[in-house]
Amino acid sequence: MTYRFAIRVYYEDTDMGGIVYHANFLKFIERARSEWVAGLGLDQNAMRDKGIVFAVRRVEADYLLPARYGDDLEVQTTTASVSGARLVMDQVVLRGGERLFEAQVTVACMNMAGQPVRLPAEVRKRLH
């Protein structure tokens, strides 16, 4: 299943040439992941209150083409794998079907002390 999230590029996202600053692609995919998790019915505030949080452990990214001021983009997020304490997602940023950016993001489930913990059964169930 692929989750789709729309983003418009604003002036604040760009450099003086009107091209999206490279780090902003990471912000775009973060927003898409946050909305995807919420769309799954998972309340990250409630999880945090129970002492469980998600943290990005690894990002492998490829910048393929520039995005520009005014572009309408789509971030597609798919689950690549789910293990005991880890979730790996593939994310792609597109403009009109053209791939601009690709990333594989590994997210770890951990307690408030930063130690890995198993993904709650409810979370694993919603991801499968």
N, C-alpha and C positions, 0 to 999 in steps of 0.2 A: 504494500500500500504506500502510495506517495502522498505526502502532505504538501500542498502548494500555498505559498505566502507571497502576496504582492507587495512590492516596495517601489516608491518613486524616489528618484535621485534628486535631492535638493542641493542648492548652492553650497550649503554648509558641509556637504559630503565630498566636495571637490577641491582640487588645487586651483591655482590661478589660471590654468589652462582649461578648466571646466571638466577635468577628468577625475573620476572617483579616486580618492586617496586609497592606497592599497589596504591599509588597516581597516577601512570602513567596510570592506567585504566581510571581515570577521564579525563586525557589528550586525551586518545584515543577516548572516547565517545564525547568529545568536538570537536575534529577534524571532526568526523563523522557528528555531528550536523551542523557544519559550512559548510561542503560540501553539505549536504542535503539542507540547506537553499539556497545556491548558485544554486544548481540544480533545485530548484523550481523557479528560476529566480528572487529571491529577492536580492536586492543590499543593504547590511547592511550599507555600507558607505553612500549611498543616503538617507537611512532612518535616519541615525545619523545626516546628514546635515539638515534634516527636524525636528530634535529634538526628534527623537524616537529611543530608544535602547531596546535590550533584555538583561535581567539579570537573571542568575540562582537564583531561590528563594529557591529551595529545591532539594536535591538528596537523594534518598533512595537506598542503594546499598547492594548487596550480592556478596561476593567473594566466588566462588564455587570451583575453581581449579586454580593452578598456571599456568601462561604462562611463557615460557622460551626463552632465547636468541635464535634467528633464527626462531622462530615460525612465521608462516603466519596466521594472524588472520582476522576475518571478524567482523565488527560492524554492527548490524542490528538495524535500527531506525524505529519505527512506531509511529504514532500519537495515543495517548490514548484518549485525549479530548482537545477541544478548547472552551474557554469561552471568555467573553468580553475582558479581559486583560491578560489572561493566556493560556499557551500551555503546555500540559503534554505529555511527550514522554516516551515510553518504549524503552530501549536500551539493547542489548545483545551482548556480545563479545564471539565469537566462534572460536574454532580451529578444523577444519575438521568436523564441525557439533556438536562438543562437547561444551556444555555451560561452560564457565569459569567465567563469570561475568554477573550480571544483575543489571540494575538500572532503576528507574523511576525518571525522571527529570522534574521539574516544572520550566518553564521559564515565567517571567513576562515582560510585555511590559510597559515601563516607559518613562517619559520625562527626559530631562537632569538634572532636579532637583531631580530626584529619586522618583517622584510621579507616581503612576500607571495611565496609559492611555489605552484607548481601542485599541485593535489590529486594524490596518487599514483594511478597507474593502477588499483591494487588497490581503492582507496577509491572511485573513480569507478565501477568495475565493480559494486561491491556496492550502490551507491546507485541504479543504473539497473535 
